[in-house]
Amino acid sequence: ADRVPFYGTHQAGIATPAQDRLAFATYDITATGSAQEKRAALRTLLRTWTAAAAAMTQGRTVPGDNTDLNAPPADTGEAYGLPPANLTITFGLGTSLFDDRFGLADRRPAALADLPHLPPADLDPDRSGGDLAIQACADDPLVAFHAIRNLARIGRDTVVMRWSQLGFGKAASNGADQQTPRNLMGFKDGTRNIHGDDTALMDQHVWVGKETDQTWMRGGSYLVARRIQMRIEGWDRDYLADQQNVFGRYKYSGAPLTGSKEFDTPDFKAKGADGQPVIPAKAHIRLAAHENNGGIRILRRGYSFTDGIVAASGELDAGLFFIAFQKDPREQFVALQRKLGMNDALNEYIQHVGSGLFACPPGVTAPGRSWAEELL
Ligand code: HEM
């Protein structure tokens, strides 16, 4: 099978197995007029976008005329003839959408609170925010890119792309049957991630449920994106034992420093001959693990990225485009990142440089319906 169903109670691209490639984009709305007119334009856009996404994910071209010799074809064509490569197109609404422009301020979910400043982040506004977001994932980079490009094109009179990010080498497994991939630091990533087919954990930590103050979000989830640059050169000069202490895991096997196999449960209480904890106090997994956080868990679904070099230093501009899904970012991503930002040994080697928070509504259940229909 090379296609993922588009219609369903949840959007694809969250619980469904992570594909190899990512094309992520955010868009700002440019429609003018009264709040009502702008909202109508948004409604029309989302109806068109939804139909186009349903078609593209099943390997079909963007609906419209593709043969009229006197008009530009509806579909740009670069994915024509390619299999859908498990393309998923996941849609989200940004915090900036819930303002007076659209008269949506009172429909804003409490959980969609702007992310606070989370030191030591140094965010670039040109790589942050956006009224709408699209996460396109596929096993073929051209197929994923084709999706964000064509949605921008279809929305020409209503939206402009604000920023985009390509990702390769999925940086977190989210399924029991997947082999754990490695991030650009060379470590296995996703070992203790939530698995998309674990419905109990998904309901508990990822899907928005009855607790929400906004019923249109039930069955949806909140996407946090962080462009995290790695200081690759410094990392590559660090000695192996220290690299392993930064994460609290062995580099090659992925096992916790208290175990011998990848999926062994870390023993955070174990002490070495020197009386020090075997998994160091500032190790990434000690700080991030649910056992040490009052049970907080998130679904990670990030990708590695590289975008040439950083002009100032000549170092590679590369790292992790972190994506996490959760039912309440205030109590999950923000709580976790507060703790990591203060103490994580990894901070010496990373810097958060871009950020976004998006409310991903529930899935579209049938043809003719559209994303965020209940909101608009
Ligand atoms: C675990 C890498 C950023 C949350 C891990 C693991 C690695 C890793 C190698 C161990 C394997 C695993 O269980 O997946 C990285 C890198 C990062 C980064 C390279 C930045 C470039 C973050 C951020 C968060 C986070 C920003 C959340 C705010 C977690 C969690 C775990 C984890 C919850 C599971 C811990 C456990 O239960 O044992 N990460 N991570 N990570 N990371 Fe990260």
Boltz pocket constraint, residues with backbone or C-beta under 6 A from the ligand:
constraints:
  - pocket:
      binder: B
      contacts: [[A, 183], [A, 185], [A, 187], [A, 188], [A, 189], [A, 190], [A, 191], [A, 192], [A, 193], [A, 226], [A, 228], [A, 229], [A, 230], [A, 247], [A, 249], [A, 266], [A, 284], [A, 285], [A, 288], [A, 289], [A, 290], [A, 296], [A, 297], [A, 298], [A, 319], [A, 320], [A, 322], [A, 332], [A, 333], [A, 336], [A, 337], [A, 340], [A, 350]]
      max_distance: 6.0
